[in-house]
Amino acid sequence: MQRHAGEPHDDNGPIDVLTMDGRYVGTYPAGVAVMPAAFGPEGLVAFIETDELGVDAVVVKRLPPEVR
């Protein structure tokens, strides 16, 4: 769950990591991690990245076991 930063309209705050049953795992400080665009099974997450030409690509990564 990504929190707001200092201003209510600023969505780039810290990211709290929770388990499926709501147990708190930890927090990524603001600016250290990017909130995924989508979550999949077994720790898969998808990000939308834009290259130097402005072309968007979907990049899929697997989260480390300790934050799944």
Secondary structure, 3 states (H helix, E strand, C coil): CECCCCCCCCCCCCEEEECCCCCEEEEECCCCCCCCCEECHHHEEEEEEECCCCCEEEEEEECCHHHC
